[in-house]
Amino acid sequence: MTLVPGGQDQNGVGASAPRFDAVGKVSGETLYPGDRLGADMLTAKLVFTDQPHAQLLALDVSAARAIPGVVAVFTAEDVPVNEYGLTLFDQPVFIGLDHTGRSAVDPTISRWEADNLALIVAETPAAAEAAAAAIDVSWQLLAILGDIDTALATDVLLHPENGCDSNVYHHLRIRKGDMAAGWAAADVVVEHTYEFPYQEHAYLQPEAAVSYIDAEGRVTVEIAGQWAHEDREQIAHALDLPDEQVRVIYPAIGGAFGGREDTSLQIVLALAAWRLAQVGEHRPVRCQWSREESIVGHHKRHRGRVRSRLGATRDGVITAVEVEAYLDAGGYNYTSNKVLGNLHLGVAGCYDVPNAHIDSMSVYTNAAIGGAFRGFGGPQAAFVAECQINKLAEALGMDSVDVRRRNVLRDESDSITQCPLPANVTLAEVLEACASAIGFDQPMVEHEPFSPFASLPPQPDALRCGRGIALAFKNVGFSNGFPERCVAEIHLHGDGESPDRADIFHAAADLGQGAHQVLRQMTAEATGVSLDAVTGHFSDTASSGDSGSTSASRMTWMAGNSIIGAAQEAEKRWIEGDRPAFGRFRFTPPPTDEIDAETGAGQPNFSYGYVAQAVELTVDSETGHIVVDRVVSAHDVGRAVNPALVIGQIEGGVVQAHGYALSEDLQVRDGKIVNPRLSTYLIPGIGDIPRVIDSVVLELADPLGPWGARGMAEMPMMTYAPAVIAAVHDATGVWFDQFPLTPSRVLAGIRAHGSGANGVGR
């Protein structure tokens, strides 16, 4: 038996092996949570408060309970511990008047339009809908803090229990070097204020779940999520049960992108099954949200505002950065404190900055909740940092790639947190690969003209083309001292000298990206067993140890290391004669630091991924429409475990970033989302995406990664918006400090700048 690369077949690490789940997913045979439609199932409807900020005065559900076909109506009085939250217990499970359940936060106040008021369980959906309409509720409306400025200016505190004297509840600082000396050395100063928008996850499968009591007496929830053991912990906390009395299973998952990192139906469906079993009702309970409920009911990518000031010498060497950044958390924290950490560490860019003064703050408001979304604060940071670098290059009359070359972080560089990045920093290599692939030092190739109107031909005199580039890094794994871990278990089977079959038990969530395929390939590589003889047992807290979340671009990196350890343990047992041989391993990466509260000094991450993107596009200067003609997306992935899946991640990420930059315009007024439908919130269709996406995959090994692999799933989101904005400026002469670049926004900018059909551009 061997544990070195090159197992018994060519389907281990490095092979573009077909996904084992592909046929079931394209044929419709694979079951998602929403596909569970048993005849014996009860149906549930979760009722939102529909109040961005209001005090509950009275709640009467007696008429709802009297509706024929209604089995139960659950409210705050049914929850033993009426609080939850991924990183802070600052949210009630239900808004209610009953205070018997423990809660760190006042449960009588709705701080978000999608706060939970009641869960109705009925024989039919029609009965559940009728019961929801029969709930009698009375509110005292409170002042709506609908945005950051309102929340900063008021004495009204959304969370007085946290002891803060304002709605700023999380504040991070970086104090590096000598700012006076930095500004004195600067020949050029670039200062701008940037605003970035919400983004809706818009995953294929809206939230759905089934709950029941399993054969072992455990409260069981089958749902789509990103961290099964964390979901179990949240359920157990609210129900005041031991963890082992709760089971979470993830069937097939129809996308997540961070949107399933926080709970949606997990706690309330578990509560329903648990309470119904106590009165002898054991039928499973099923709930599925509509698309509108999904858009209203889960968090978004954070909107926010950043003021950035950047100084440099006339030779393009950065001397100082000063930043003031705000994230709109919405009514509850979710992961805002952690997302803020990534924004904070990235807002100065991936450059050697000798002097920095950075303040980053999370603010409670009554608007849509901000939370995890692919990139986790990194895209917002890169938007600011890379726009500043591109504007600096323009101010100096320098090539924007040359400015980056002069400042980019390398192995020996002192990072923004006053220590080097983990070994083998490849930003320079990724930058050069991207610039070379796009031909950044060459004239643009003429692209096919377009018309914004299908019934009209292109108007060449109105079309302006441009090119832009951006560079970024993104942490792999959790940051700032979080106690990382990942557990794998491998069983080896066979009668000969070497095993011929293997089982891998792992709780990792496959969000649709192919994680379980990659885990099987890494198991084959680590054990020497043929890939088709590796069986996966995934995403069930009853059969696997804690894997941590499938987020932060961490799962391949963490799971691969846990699989190597489990394979080594199983091999020891095999050599000792065990048949089957079991190996279980809990991998822990190098520890990270919670950065210093005053200076920001420390080592916040153990690994990074690196990305550069270049964009060529065409702008119709008479309508503001943009067509992206070509994207080069260059990534150092360390080692491509499955190259085809890597390219799929890149292309999918570019398309998602394209929507963020150009079309996805979520509107929130007075604390409510006013366009919660895909007919008015416009994600890209097949005719809207970039015409060409060229993926450049570098394999420059991470010394700590399994087989050298780095995480890369979030990286395509990081740099797309600033690259597009640079290309639009190249085409029109107009800088945009906010997006999405909808036609109306682009046209207004062109007109204000005076660069119409006869204006600047290539």
SULNOR-V339156 format. One line per field, one symbol per residue. phi: phi as a letter, one per 40 degrees, with the letter a starting at -180 (. if undefined). burial: + if it has 16 or more other ideal C-beta (glycine too) atoms within 10 Angstrom, else -. Layout:
phi: ???
burial: ???
This chain:
phi: .bbcdgccabbcchbccccccccccccgcccbdcccbcccccbbbccccgbcaaccbaabbccccccdgccabbbdccbcbcaaicbbcbbccbcaccbcccacbcccbcbacbdcbabbbacbcccccccdcccbbbbbcbdcccacccccccccbcbcccgccaccbabbbbbbgbcccccccccbbbbabbbbccaccfccbcdaabbaccccgccbbbacabacccddcccccccfbcdccbbbbbcdbcgafgcbcccbbdccccdcccccccbgbbccbbaacccccccccbcbccciabbbbbbacccgccbabbbbbbbccgcacfbdcccdccddcbccgcbcbcbabbbbbcbcbbcdccacadhfgcccccdcccccccccdcccgbccccccdcbccbdccccccgaccddgcbdcccdcccccccgccbdcccbccbbcbccbccbdcccbbabaaababacbgcbfgcccaabbbbbbbibccbcbaabbbacdccchcgdccccccccdccbgcddcbbbcbbfaccbbcccgccaffbcccccdcccdcccccccdcccchcbcbbbbabcbcdcbbccdcbbgcibcababbbabbbbbabbcccbgcbbccabbbbbcbgaccbdccccccccccccccccdcbbcbcbbbfgbcbbcaccbbccccccbcdcbbbcbbcbbdcdbccfgcbcaccccccbcdccccccccdcbgbcbbaacccdccccccccccgbccbcchc
burial: +-----+++-+++++-+-+++----------+++-+----+++++++++-++++-+--+-+--+--+--+++++++-++-++++++-+++++++++----+-+++-++++++++++++++++----++-+++-++-+-+--+-+++++-++-----+++--+----++++-++++++-+--+--++---+---++++++++++-+++++++++----++++++++++++++++++++++-+---++++++++++++++++++++++++++++++++------+++++++---++++++++++++++-+++++---+++++++++++++++++++++++++++++++++++++++++++++++++++++++++++++++++++++++++++++++++-+-++-++-++++---+-++++--++-++++++++++++-++-+---+--+--+++------+--+++++++++++++++++++-+-+++++++++++----+-+++++++++++++++++++++++++++++++-++-+-+++++-++++++++++++++++++++++++-+++-++-----++++++-+-+--+--+----++++++++++++++++++++++-+++++++++++++++++++++-+++-++++++++++++++++++-+--+++-++----++++----++--++++++++++-++++++++++++++++++++++++++++++++++++++++-+++-++----+----++-
